[in-house]
Amino acid sequence: MIPDTLEGWTLSVIEGLLRQGVFESDRFDFKEQLPYSKDDAAKLRLTKTCAAFANSGGGFLVFGVKDDKGLPAQQRIVGIEPGDDFPARFGNFPAAAEPSVEWTFRNPPLQLQDGRLVHIVQVRASPRKPHGVFDQERWWFCKRTSKGTEAMSFEEMRGLFVDASRRANEVNWLKAELERIRDLARTLNIESAEGRWSLEMLLSRFDAGPLNPLLLSLFDLLNSEPTLVSELHGLIDCCRKVDAALTHEAAFAVKPRDRSYSGSRLDPLDEVHERRMMIRIHGAASRALDALTRLRA
């Protein structure tokens, strides 16, 4: 069974896959070592592989496994010299894609009895796809299949670019809505502090509910920034509560005040509480905007 976490990759798992005769798949690839500095073709292949995993469902690269099916499985696990600064050298290849491919690695690596190391690299499915590779002549957009790394069809490329355009538009719309909510919270907080709860203020609404489907659509991207999704959900909840309080107060404010009216204020506005909520909304929207600027959509 192919592991789905870095911790799941062990020497016994690798040996088991080799015994089964598995060489490569849509989930992983065995490599004996990093490409030599003058081997441009091998360097291009490795960059394509990184981009292909990112453009597909993600996968693992296992370095230190010899490509010789004539050898027994245990002898194919040869490892890499420990003096080799593997993470720094490997990082050049995913960085050569456009946009760069994010990756992580098993730390510490697996150690063989002779001290050599087997390095496991994980490339996750990317929310920033498509990732392209330029070879001085043309762009390559690759995918990962059961046959290995393959070029995408025109329709597959077009679909990914359409998705990327939609994602960028949704991120821009989310930023615009957060700016509107932040600015409204600031205005209401200032005016309420001055004791000016005008009818215009009471009729203002944050209306953050439409953000919910947007968060679902952008979840993979937003979740890459710690706490951002929970921050946005908290912001939406605060906006809903303030909108409800303003609605009750506005309904009372516009009712007739003659003797025939016997109604009462069902939910009087707690100005101190609402000001605190405005401050919370302003802070949450500001933090969310800062986090969005750190994302690379």
C-alpha positions in Angstrom: 0.0 0.0 0.0 1.3 3.4 -0.9 1.7 5.7 2.1 -0.2 9.0 2.1 2.0 10.8 4.7 5.8 11.4 5.0 5.9 9.4 8.3 4.3 6.4 6.5 7.4 6.0 4.3 9.8 3.6 5.9 12.6 1.3 4.6 10.3 -1.7 4.9 7.6 0.0 2.9 10.0 1.0 0.2 11.4 -2.5 0.0 7.9 -4.0 -0.1 7.0 -1.8 -3.1 10.3 -2.8 -4.9 9.5 -6.5 -4.3 6.1 -6.0 -5.9 7.9 -4.6 -9.0 6.4 -1.1 -8.7 8.6 1.4 -10.3 6.5 4.6 -10.5 2.9 5.6 -10.3 0.6 8.7 -10.1 1.5 8.8 -6.4 5.2 8.4 -6.2 8.5 8.2 -8.1 11.8 6.5 -7.2 15.1 8.4 -7.9 18.6 7.2 -7.4 20.0 10.7 -6.8 19.7 14.3 -7.7 20.7 15.3 -11.3 24.3 16.1 -12.0 24.9 19.9 -12.5 25.7 19.5 -16.2 22.8 17.1 -16.9 20.3 19.6 -18.2 17.9 17.0 -19.5 17.7 15.2 -16.1 17.2 18.6 -14.3 14.4 19.4 -16.7 12.7 16.0 -16.0 12.9 16.5 -12.3 11.3 20.0 -12.5 8.6 18.6 -14.7 7.9 15.8 -12.2 7.6 18.4 -9.4 5.1 20.4 -11.5 3.2 17.3 -12.6 2.6 16.2 -9.0 1.5 19.8 -8.1 -0.8 20.0 -11.1 -2.4 16.6 -10.2 -3.2 15.0 -6.9 0.2 15.4 -5.3 2.8 12.7 -4.6 6.1 11.6 -3.2 9.7 11.5 -4.6 11.9 8.9 -3.0 15.6 9.6 -3.5 18.2 6.9 -2.9 16.6 4.0 -4.8 18.6 2.5 -7.8 16.8 2.0 -11.1 17.9 -1.5 -11.8 15.1 -4.1 -11.7 17.7 -6.9 -12.1 18.9 -6.3 -8.5 17.2 -7.7 -5.4 14.9 -5.2 -3.8 17.1 -4.6 -0.8 20.2 -3.9 -2.9 18.3 -1.3 -4.9 18.0 0.9 -1.8 21.4 2.6 -2.0 20.8 5.9 -0.3 22.7 9.2 -0.7 25.8 10.5 1.0 24.9 12.3 4.2 27.3 15.1 3.4 25.1 16.2 0.5 23.0 19.2 1.4 20.0 17.6 -0.1 17.1 20.0 0.8 19.1 23.1 -0.5 20.0 21.3 -3.8 16.6 19.8 -4.3 14.8 23.1 -3.7 16.2 24.5 -7.0 14.0 22.2 -9.0 10.5 23.0 -7.7 11.6 26.7 -7.6 12.3 26.5 -11.4 8.6 26.0 -12.2 6.3 28.9 -12.7 4.8 29.5 -10.3 7.2 27.8 -7.9 6.0 24.5 -6.5 5.7 24.1 -2.7 7.2 21.0 -1.1 8.2 19.5 2.2 10.4 16.5 3.2 10.8 13.8 5.8 13.0 15.1 8.6 15.1 13.2 9.6 15.5 11.2 6.5 15.7 7.4 6.6 19.2 6.1 7.5 20.7 2.9 6.1 23.2 0.7 8.0 26.1 2.2 6.2 25.1 5.7 7.1 23.7 6.7 3.7 20.3 8.4 3.6 17.0 7.9 1.8 15.2 11.2 1.4 11.4 11.5 1.0 10.0 14.6 -0.6 6.2 15.4 -0.6 4.7 17.7 -3.2 1.0 18.4 -2.4 -1.7 19.1 -4.9 -1.4 22.8 -5.5 -4.2 25.4 -5.2 -2.1 27.6 -7.5 -2.1 25.3 -10.5 -1.2 25.2 -13.3 2.5 25.1 -12.8 4.6 25.4 -16.0 8.2 24.6 -16.9 10.1 26.5 -19.6 13.0 24.7 -21.4 14.4 27.7 -23.4 12.2 26.7 -26.3 8.6 26.1 -25.1 6.4 25.8 -22.0 5.6 22.4 -20.6 2.5 21.8 -18.5 2.6 18.3 -17.1 0.4 15.9 -15.1 1.0 12.8 -13.1 -0.5 9.5 -14.2 0.0 5.8 -13.6 2.5 6.0 -16.5 4.6 8.7 -14.9 4.9 12.3 -15.9 3.0 13.2 -19.1 2.2 16.4 -21.0 -1.3 17.8 -20.5 -3.7 18.0 -23.4 -4.9 21.5 -24.6 -8.3 21.0 -23.0 -6.7 20.1 -19.6 -4.4 23.2 -19.8 -7.3 25.4 -20.7 -9.4 24.1 -17.8 -6.7 24.8 -15.3 -6.2 28.3 -16.6 -9.9 29.0 -16.4 -9.9 27.7 -12.8 -6.9 30.0 -12.0 -8.7 33.0 -13.5 -11.8 32.2 -11.5 -9.8 31.8 -8.3 -8.0 35.1 -8.8 -11.3 36.9 -9.4 -12.8 35.3 -6.3 -9.8 36.4 -4.2 -10.1 39.9 -5.4 -13.8 40.0 -4.7 -13.2 38.6 -1.2 -10.6 41.4 -0.6 -13.0 44.0 -1.7 -15.8 42.7 0.6 -13.4 42.6 3.5 -12.3 46.2 2.9 -16.0 47.2 2.8 -16.8 45.4 6.1 -13.6 46.9 7.7 -14.4 50.4 6.7 -18.1 50.1 7.7 -17.1 48.8 11.1 -14.7 51.8 11.5 -17.4 54.3 10.6 -20.0 52.8 12.8 -17.6 52.6 15.7 -16.6 56.3 15.4 -20.2 57.5 15.1 -21.5 55.4 17.9 -18.6 56.6 20.2 -19.9 60.1 19.5 -23.4 59.1 20.4 -24.8 59.6 16.9 -26.9 56.5 16.3 -28.7 58.0 13.3 -31.3 56.2 11.3 -28.8 55.9 8.4 -26.4 54.1 10.8 -29.2 51.8 12.0 -30.1 50.9 8.4 -26.4 49.9 7.6 -25.7 46.2 7.2 -22.5 44.2 7.0 -24.3 41.5 5.0 -21.3 39.0 5.3 -23.5 35.9 4.6 -22.5 35.7 0.9 -18.9 35.1 2.0 -19.8 31.6 3.1 -20.0 30.0 -0.4 -16.8 31.9 -1.4 -14.9 30.3 1.6 -16.0 26.9 0.4 -14.8 27.6 -3.2 -11.5 28.9 -2.0 -10.9 26.6 0.9 -7.8 24.9 -0.4 -6.1 28.2 -1.0 -7.2 29.9 2.2 -6.4 26.9 4.4 -2.7 27.3 3.4 -2.6 30.4 5.7 -3.0 29.3 9.3 -6.2 30.4 11.2 -7.5 32.4 8.2 -10.5 30.2 7.6 -11.5 30.2 11.3 -10.9 34.0 11.4 -13.3 34.5 8.5 -16.0 32.3 10.0 -15.7 34.3 13.2 -16.0 37.5 11.3 -19.1 36.3 9.5 -20.7 35.3 12.8 -20.0 38.7 14.4 -21.4 40.5 11.4 -24.6 38.5 11.6 -25.1 39.3 15.3 -24.6 43.1 14.7 -26.8 43.1 11.7 -29.6 41.4 13.8 -29.2 44.0 16.6 -29.3 46.9 14.1 -32.4 45.4 12.4 -34.3 45.3 15.7 -33.3 48.9 16.6 -34.1 50.2 13.1 -37.5 48.6 13.2 -38.3 50.4 16.5 -36.8 53.7 15.2 -39.2 53.9 12.3 -42.4 52.8 14.1 -45.0 55.6 14.8 -44.8 57.1 18.3 -48.5 58.2 18.6 -50.8 56.9 21.3 -52.1 54.1 19.1 -48.7 52.4 19.2 -48.3 50.0 22.2 -45.2 48.3 21.0 -41.9 48.2 23.0 -38.3 47.8 22.1 -37.8 44.1 21.9 -34.0 44.2 21.8 -32.6 47.6 22.8 -29.2 48.4 21.4 -26.5 47.9 23.9 -24.1 50.6 22.6 -21.1 49.5 24.6 -21.6 45.9 23.5 -22.1 46.9 19.8 -19.0 49.1 19.9 -17.0 46.2 21.1 -18.4 44.1 18.3 -17.5 46.8 15.8 -13.9 46.7 17.1 -13.9 42.9 16.8 -15.2 43.1 13.2 -12.7 45.8 12.2 -9.8 43.8 13.7 -10.9 40.5 12.2 -11.3 42.0 8.7 -8.0 43.7 8.9 -6.2 40.5 10.0 -7.9 38.6 7.2 -6.8 41.2 4.6 -3.2 41.0 5.9 -3.3 37.1 5.6 -4.7 37.4 2.0 -1.8 39.6 1.0 0.5 36.8 2.1 -1.2 34.2 -0.1 0.0 33.5 -3.6 -3.2 32.8 -5.5 
